[in-house]
Amino acid sequence: MRLTSRNELLNRLIRVIDTPDIKVITGIRRSGKSKLLLLFKEYLVKNKHNIIHIDFNDSSFDDLREYRALENYIEKKYVSNKKNFLLIDEVQMCDGFERAINSLHNKEKFHIYITGSNAFLLSSDLATLFTGRTFTIDVFPFSFKEYMDYHHYKNIDEAFEKYFYDGGFSGSYPYQTIDDKYDYINKEVFETIIVKDICKKYKIKNSGLLQNLTSYLLDNISNLTSSNNVANYLSSHKNKITDKTVTNYIDYLCKSFLLYKVDRYDVKGKRYLVNSHKYYLSDHSLKYAKLGIKNLDIGRTYENMVAIELLRKRYDIYAGKLYNNEIDFVAMKKDEKIYIQVVSGLDNPKTLEREIKPLLSIKDAYPKIVITRSKQPEYTYEGIRIIDIASWLSK
């Protein structure tokens, strides 16, 4: 599979070269962490730096799967009159890797960039693993814009119709049929995360129960969800589980980057609500790969796309609540705030009225947007911007 330029991510790696942090590339399996590291290596080669690249997926590095052997090997590759870059892929495959990384970082001789499989290199664990500062690069599957660039699409509508089903896992693109694409996603992403990552790390014996819980969450993407409700549903279908176990399992799924949890936000009271949450998939194709495409819920898929794009652009996102009205997203970044509603279509005037009503109830001056599949240029209705989702995702 060819490499494609992920310029935004690559530029972030380049911009932090001279910072003293340990750079950690994280994200769901098959999202392109290793490919991004290769793109960064190509950049370094052009600038004639000394590069020590270790890929633990390559069996030729099996002798380095112990931290002392790893550190000794790296020290021998050091060149005193050059900038030395240490790139390690799948670092968690080295036993005690954090001891080697901390030791090398303390010596201040290397610019350190590492990737690791989701369940083993979590942002929540980094402060414990590494004594030095870390800078995290979150990698998502391909955005719609990256999908268009990869396939050289010129027609945005044609591209969007394909992306809706294909999703962003570029490893599935060489397969010719949608069934084969979803079979790849199922085996290489979904099953590997559940069985190999989560069950192994957290010593879960009943993987079937975790699978059932995950299927329930996939079927309820963007719905308000509580652990108690999930436990009640599963128990009613002959799955004995407590709400505490549900909470733990959902936490594992989020730590593996399969799911992203979105808290609720009271717009009027300007406070966060903790009684229920929404969950979104790191890529919308995961739902179709697991549950099939017979019962499409286009609106939920669009909402998932918007959620991940906002996260990709490094917004903090919340599910808004204003009195009895629900606002799909309150997106915040520094002093910026955007209120967003997502809807599959606005052909019915009553749908438009329903979607803009919560936005019109908000009295502050921050931007308010409805994202839909209009196939039209952006326009304004009662001060609310109406934007086509394909156009919004492509910018």
Backbone torsions as a table, in degrees:
resi	resn	phi	psi	omega
1	MET	NA	134.6	-176.1
2	ARG	-73.6	153.9	173.2
3	LEU	-81.3	142.8	173.6
4	THR	-123.4	146.6	-175.0
5	SER	-72.0	121.2	173.8
6	ARG	-105.7	73.7	-165.5
7	ASN	-59.0	-40.0	-176.9
8	GLU	-63.5	-45.4	178.8
9	LEU	-67.4	-44.5	-179.5
10	LEU	-60.5	-42.4	180.0
11	ASN	-64.8	-32.5	176.1
12	ARG	-65.2	-40.7	177.5
13	LEU	-63.5	-39.2	-178.5
14	ILE	-69.8	-40.4	-176.1
15	ARG	-63.2	-26.3	-175.8
16	VAL	-101.4	14.3	-177.7
17	ILE	-53.9	-45.3	-173.0
18	ASP	-91.9	10.1	172.6
19	THR	-83.6	154.9	-176.8
20	PRO	-83.1	5.2	-174.1
21	ASP	-74.1	156.9	164.6
22	ILE	-82.2	119.7	-177.7
23	LYS	-88.5	124.6	-175.4
24	VAL	-119.2	122.0	179.3
25	ILE	-99.3	116.9	-176.1
26	THR	-124.6	166.0	177.4
27	GLY	152.3	172.9	-177.6
28	ILE	-63.6	154.7	175.3
29	ARG	-53.9	145.0	176.4
30	ARG	62.5	24.6	177.9
31	SER	-90.2	-8.7	176.1
32	GLY	108.2	21.9	179.9
33	LYS	-63.0	-46.6	-178.6
34	SER	-65.6	-39.8	178.6
35	LYS	-65.0	-37.6	177.7
36	LEU	-63.6	-40.7	178.5
37	LEU	-62.8	-37.1	177.3
38	LEU	-66.6	-39.0	176.4
39	LEU	-62.2	-41.1	177.9
40	PHE	-65.0	-38.7	178.1
41	LYS	-62.6	-41.0	177.6
42	GLU	-59.0	-40.9	177.7
43	TYR	-62.1	-43.8	-178.5
44	LEU	-66.8	-38.3	179.3
45	VAL	-59.6	-41.9	179.9
46	LYS	-61.9	-28.3	-178.6
47	ASN	-96.7	8.3	171.4
48	LYS	57.9	40.3	173.8
49	HIS	-86.2	163.8	172.9
50	ASN	-82.7	124.1	-175.1
51	ILE	-119.7	125.5	174.3
52	ILE	-111.0	103.9	-173.9
53	HIS	-112.2	119.8	-179.9
54	ILE	-121.5	120.0	178.5
55	ASP	-114.8	106.9	-175.8
56	PHE	-73.5	-2.8	169.3
57	ASN	-76.2	-16.1	-179.8
58	ASP	-92.1	121.4	-175.7
59	SER	-63.6	-16.9	179.2
60	SER	-67.2	-13.4	177.9
61	PHE	-102.4	13.3	-178.2
62	ASP	-59.6	-32.0	-178.8
63	ASP	-67.4	-11.8	-177.2
64	LEU	-100.5	13.8	-176.4
65	ARG	-82.3	29.7	174.4
66	GLU	-141.2	134.9	-164.1
67	TYR	-61.4	-33.7	-179.9
68	ARG	-69.9	-40.3	176.6
69	ALA	-63.8	-39.4	179.1
70	LEU	-62.8	-47.4	-178.0
71	GLU	-65.4	-41.3	179.2
72	ASN	-62.4	-42.1	179.8
73	TYR	-61.6	-45.2	-177.8
74	ILE	-65.9	-42.5	179.7
75	GLU	-60.2	-37.3	-179.2
76	LYS	-69.6	-23.1	-178.6
77	LYS	-89.0	-2.2	-177.6
78	TYR	-68.4	138.7	176.4
79	VAL	-120.7	122.0	-168.4
80	SER	-70.9	-28.2	-173.9
81	ASN	-99.5	18.5	179.9
82	LYS	-136.2	164.8	167.6
83	LYS	-73.6	132.0	-177.0
84	ASN	-108.9	121.9	-179.8
85	PHE	-111.2	126.1	177.8
86	LEU	-106.2	116.2	179.1
87	LEU	-115.9	117.7	-179.8
88	ILE	-124.1	122.8	179.2
89	ASP	-101.3	134.9	-178.0
90	GLU	57.6	53.1	-173.6
91	VAL	-61.4	-26.6	-176.6
92	GLN	-66.1	-12.1	179.4
93	MET	-76.8	-6.6	173.4
94	CYS	-95.8	124.1	-179.4
95	ASP	-67.9	120.6	-179.2
96	GLY	78.2	24.6	-175.4
97	PHE	-52.9	-34.7	-176.2
98	GLU	-63.7	-28.8	178.7
99	ARG	-69.0	-40.8	178.2
100	ALA	-67.3	-44.4	-177.9
101	ILE	-64.4	-43.9	179.3
102	ASN	-62.8	-41.6	179.8
103	SER	-64.0	-45.6	-179.8
104	LEU	-66.3	-38.3	179.6
105	HIS	-65.1	-38.9	-179.3
106	ASN	-64.6	-27.1	-179.5
107	LYS	-77.8	-13.5	175.6
108	GLU	56.3	36.7	179.5
109	LYS	-107.8	-16.4	-171.7
110	PHE	-126.7	144.9	166.4
111	HIS	-90.8	114.9	-167.7
112	ILE	-105.9	124.3	175.5
113	TYR	-127.4	126.9	-177.9
114	ILE	-134.8	151.9	169.6
115	THR	-122.4	158.7	177.1
116	GLY	-156.6	152.5	178.7
117	SER	-64.5	138.8	-172.3
118	ASN	-36.1	-58.3	-171.6
119	ALA	-71.1	-10.4	-175.3
120	PHE	-109.1	-14.8	178.8
121	LEU	-131.8	76.9	-175.5
122	LEU	-93.4	144.5	178.0
123	SER	-58.3	-31.8	-179.6
124	SER	-71.4	-18.6	-178.2
125	ASP	-96.5	-12.7	-169.4
126	LEU	-62.4	-40.3	-178.9
127	ALA	-63.2	-31.2	178.5
128	THR	-78.4	-40.3	-176.7
129	LEU	-69.8	-44.5	-171.6
130	PHE	-115.2	130.4	-179.1
131	THR	-77.5	-23.0	177.8
132	GLY	-88.6	175.1	178.3
133	ARG	-71.9	147.5	177.0
134	THR	-121.7	148.9	174.3
135	PHE	-121.9	120.0	-173.0
136	THR	-100.4	132.5	172.7
137	ILE	-109.9	113.7	179.0
138	ASP	-87.7	125.7	-179.0
139	VAL	-110.7	125.7	175.6
140	PHE	-105.9	161.9	168.4
141	PRO	-56.8	169.5	-173.4
142	PHE	-53.9	135.3	169.7
143	SER	-74.4	171.0	177.0
144	PHE	-61.7	-39.9	179.1
145	LYS	-63.4	-42.8	178.3
146	GLU	-65.9	-36.6	176.9
147	TYR	-61.2	-45.5	178.7
148	MET	-62.8	-42.3	179.8
149	ASP	-64.6	-42.1	-177.3
150	TYR	-62.4	-43.3	-176.2
151	HIS	-93.6	1.7	179.3
152	HIS	58.2	39.9	177.5
153	TYR	-73.6	139.2	172.8
154	LYS	-108.1	-30.1	-178.7
155	ASN	-91.3	110.7	-173.9
156	ILE	-66.5	-35.0	-178.6
157	ASP	-69.7	-42.1	177.0
158	GLU	-62.5	-42.9	-179.8
159	ALA	-63.4	-42.3	-176.9
160	PHE	-66.5	-39.6	178.5
161	GLU	-61.2	-36.0	177.8
162	LYS	-74.2	-43.7	-178.1
163	TYR	-63.1	-32.2	179.2
164	PHE	-54.4	-39.0	-179.5
165	TYR	-94.6	-40.0	-175.1
166	ASP	-69.9	-41.5	-175.2
167	GLY	74.3	-162.9	-169.7
168	GLY	-109.3	5.5	178.9
169	PHE	-81.5	101.0	-172.5
170	SER	-65.7	-21.8	177.3
171	GLY	-64.5	-19.1	179.2
172	SER	-86.5	-12.6	-172.0
173	TYR	-65.4	-34.5	179.9
174	PRO	-66.0	-18.3	-179.5
175	TYR	-75.6	139.9	-169.9
176	GLN	-83.7	-32.4	-177.0
177	THR	-107.6	155.0	-179.6
178	ILE	-66.0	-32.2	177.8
179	ASP	-63.9	-42.6	179.2
180	ASP	-67.9	-37.3	176.9
181	LYS	-60.5	-47.2	-178.2
182	TYR	-69.8	-31.3	176.1
183	ASP	-64.2	-39.7	175.9
184	TYR	-62.0	-49.1	-178.5
185	ILE	-61.3	-41.3	179.3
186	ASN	-60.2	-48.9	-174.4
187	LYS	-78.5	-46.3	-173.1
188	GLU	-80.4	-24.9	-176.9
189	VAL	-113.1	-65.9	-170.8
190	PHE	-63.0	-57.0	-176.0
191	GLU	-66.5	-35.2	-180.0
192	THR	-66.2	-40.8	178.0
193	ILE	-63.7	-47.1	-176.4
194	ILE	-67.1	-54.8	-170.4
195	VAL	-82.0	-50.3	-172.4
196	LYS	-81.1	-41.7	-175.2
197	ASP	-86.1	-65.0	-171.6
198	ILE	-68.1	-50.9	-177.2
199	CYS	-63.0	-36.0	179.5
200	LYS	-70.9	-48.0	-175.9
201	LYS	-66.6	-41.5	-173.6
202	TYR	-103.9	9.3	174.3
203	LYS	54.9	49.2	178.1
204	ILE	-89.9	121.9	-177.8
205	LYS	-86.9	-34.7	-177.1
206	ASN	-95.8	81.1	-179.1
207	SER	-67.2	-26.1	179.6
208	GLY	-62.2	-39.5	178.8
209	LEU	-65.2	-41.5	177.1
210	LEU	-63.8	-38.5	177.5
211	GLN	-62.6	-43.8	-179.4
212	ASN	-64.6	-42.0	177.8
213	LEU	-62.3	-42.4	-179.4
214	THR	-64.6	-41.3	178.6
215	SER	-61.7	-38.5	177.3
216	TYR	-62.1	-45.1	-179.9
217	LEU	-65.6	-39.0	177.7
218	LEU	-60.1	-38.1	-177.9
219	ASP	-77.1	-10.0	-177.7
220	ASN	-124.3	27.2	176.9
221	ILE	-56.1	133.3	178.0
222	SER	79.7	-5.6	174.3
223	ASN	-82.5	148.3	172.0
224	LEU	-63.7	130.3	-171.7
225	THR	-136.0	139.3	173.3
226	SER	-127.2	152.9	-179.9
227	SER	-60.9	-35.8	-179.7
228	ASN	-64.5	-42.7	178.7
229	ASN	-65.1	-41.1	179.3
230	VAL	-64.3	-44.4	179.7
231	ALA	-61.6	-41.5	179.6
232	ASN	-64.2	-42.0	179.5
233	TYR	-63.7	-49.2	-178.4
234	LEU	-64.0	-39.8	179.8
235	SER	-64.5	-34.9	178.5
236	SER	-70.5	-13.5	177.1
237	HIS	-112.1	35.6	172.3
238	LYS	63.6	33.2	172.6
239	ASN	-116.5	104.5	-178.6
240	LYS	-75.1	116.9	-177.4
241	ILE	-158.3	145.4	178.7
242	THR	-99.5	162.2	178.9
243	ASP	-65.4	-28.0	176.9
244	LYS	-66.2	-42.4	177.5
245	THR	-64.8	-40.4	177.0
246	VAL	-58.3	-45.9	179.0
247	THR	-58.3	-44.4	179.7
248	ASN	-64.3	-45.0	-178.0
249	TYR	-64.3	-41.1	178.2
250	ILE	-63.7	-39.0	177.2
251	ASP	-60.8	-40.6	178.3
252	TYR	-63.9	-41.2	-179.7
253	LEU	-65.1	-36.0	177.5
254	CYS	-71.7	-39.1	178.8
255	LYS	-66.6	-24.4	177.0
256	SER	-85.2	-0.1	179.9
257	PHE	69.0	13.8	172.8
258	LEU	-70.0	-43.2	-179.4
259	LEU	-119.7	154.3	171.6
260	TYR	-123.7	127.8	-179.3
261	LYS	-89.4	134.9	178.8
262	VAL	-119.6	119.8	178.9
263	ASP	-78.8	163.2	177.5
264	ARG	-92.1	151.9	-176.7
265	TYR	-135.8	123.7	177.0
266	ASP	-81.1	108.9	-174.3
267	VAL	-64.7	-42.3	-178.0
268	LYS	-71.2	-47.8	-177.4
269	GLY	-81.0	-9.5	-178.8
270	LYS	50.6	51.4	179.6
271	ARG	-141.4	158.6	-177.5
272	TYR	-94.2	139.5	-178.4
273	LEU	-106.4	139.5	-170.5
274	VAL	-118.1	5.1	-174.3
275	ASN	-80.3	-23.5	177.8
276	SER	-153.9	163.4	-174.7
277	HIS	-140.2	168.1	168.2
278	LYS	-113.4	153.4	179.5
279	TYR	-128.3	141.6	179.0
280	TYR	-130.5	146.8	-179.8
281	LEU	-81.6	146.7	177.5
282	SER	-62.6	-22.1	171.5
283	ASP	-152.1	135.9	-174.0
284	HIS	-66.1	-22.5	-179.1
285	SER	-66.0	-20.9	179.5
286	LEU	-60.0	-38.4	179.7
287	LYS	-64.1	-46.1	-178.5
288	TYR	-68.6	-36.1	178.8
289	ALA	-63.3	-35.7	-177.3
290	LYS	-88.6	-42.3	-171.8
291	LEU	-106.9	-8.0	-179.8
292	GLY	89.2	176.2	-174.5
293	ILE	-119.2	16.7	-179.4
294	LYS	-68.0	-38.9	-177.7
295	ASN	-113.3	75.5	-179.5
296	LEU	-68.4	137.5	169.0
297	ASP	-119.0	89.7	-170.7
298	ILE	-61.0	-41.8	-178.3
299	GLY	-59.9	-42.1	179.3
300	ARG	-67.3	-37.9	178.0
301	THR	-64.2	-43.8	176.6
302	TYR	-59.4	-42.9	-179.4
303	GLU	-62.5	-39.2	177.6
304	ASN	-63.9	-43.0	178.1
305	MET	-58.4	-45.0	-178.6
306	VAL	-65.7	-42.3	180.0
307	ALA	-58.1	-48.4	-176.9
308	ILE	-69.5	-34.9	177.7
309	GLU	-65.6	-38.6	176.7
310	LEU	-64.5	-42.4	177.1
311	LEU	-65.0	-39.6	178.6
312	ARG	-60.8	-34.3	178.1
313	LYS	-87.8	11.5	172.3
314	ARG	65.6	35.2	168.1
315	TYR	-84.6	149.4	163.6
316	ASP	-87.0	128.3	-175.3
317	ILE	-120.0	146.3	179.9
318	TYR	-138.3	154.7	172.2
319	ALA	-88.8	116.7	-172.7
320	GLY	-82.5	147.9	175.4
321	LYS	-133.9	128.8	176.8
322	LEU	-136.2	104.6	-172.6
323	TYR	57.1	-119.3	179.2
324	ASN	-98.3	7.5	-178.5
325	ASN	-95.1	146.3	176.8
326	GLU	-110.5	134.5	175.9
327	ILE	-115.6	124.3	-172.0
328	ASP	-55.0	-49.9	-176.9
329	PHE	-140.2	134.5	162.3
330	VAL	-110.6	108.8	-175.4
331	ALA	-103.1	127.5	-176.0
332	MET	-128.6	142.5	174.2
333	LYS	-156.0	110.9	-174.9
334	LYS	56.6	-120.5	-178.8
335	ASP	-91.7	5.3	-176.8
336	GLU	-92.6	142.4	175.5
337	LYS	-146.1	136.7	179.1
338	ILE	-134.6	135.3	173.9
339	TYR	-102.2	129.8	-172.3
340	ILE	-132.8	131.8	167.3
341	GLN	-111.4	141.5	179.0
342	VAL	-121.3	130.9	-178.6
343	VAL	-144.3	148.2	-175.4
344	SER	-68.3	-35.4	179.9
345	GLY	-164.6	160.8	-177.8
346	LEU	-125.1	32.7	-179.0
347	ASP	-64.9	-33.1	-179.7
348	ASN	-91.3	122.6	179.2
349	PRO	-55.8	-31.6	179.4
350	LYS	-66.3	-32.3	177.2
351	THR	-65.2	-43.2	178.2
352	LEU	-61.5	-44.7	179.3
353	GLU	-61.4	-41.3	-179.0
354	ARG	-64.9	-39.9	-175.5
355	GLU	-75.8	-33.9	-177.9
356	ILE	-86.3	-15.8	-178.0
357	LYS	-55.7	-49.4	178.8
358	PRO	-61.8	-36.0	-179.0
359	LEU	-68.6	-39.2	179.4
360	LEU	-68.6	-20.9	179.5
361	SER	-76.8	-15.0	-179.9
362	ILE	-83.2	124.8	-170.9
363	LYS	-93.7	-8.3	180.0
364	ASP	-80.5	176.2	-171.6
365	ALA	-98.5	8.5	-179.7
366	TYR	-68.7	153.5	-177.2
367	PRO	-60.0	145.8	179.5
368	LYS	-129.4	130.1	-170.1
369	ILE	-134.4	140.9	166.1
370	VAL	-111.7	123.2	178.2
371	ILE	-105.9	125.0	-175.0
372	THR	-148.9	178.8	176.4
373	ARG	-100.7	80.1	-176.5
374	SER	-91.3	-25.2	-173.8
375	LYS	56.5	30.1	-180.0
376	GLN	-129.9	159.9	171.7
377	PRO	-62.1	156.8	179.7
378	GLU	-59.1	140.3	174.7
379	TYR	-141.8	171.8	-177.1
380	THR	-118.7	137.5	177.7
381	TYR	-132.0	113.6	-178.2
382	GLU	52.3	40.1	177.6
383	GLY	83.9	-3.2	179.5
384	ILE	-97.4	129.4	177.3
385	ARG	-77.8	130.1	176.5
386	ILE	-108.5	117.2	-171.4
387	ILE	-126.2	134.8	175.1
388	ASP	-68.3	133.9	-173.9
389	ILE	-64.6	-38.2	179.8
390	ALA	-64.6	-41.1	177.6
391	SER	-65.6	-42.5	-179.1
392	TRP	-64.0	-42.0	-179.0
393	LEU	-70.9	-25.8	-174.5
394	SER	-83.9	-8.1	-176.0
395	LYS	-97.0	NA	NA
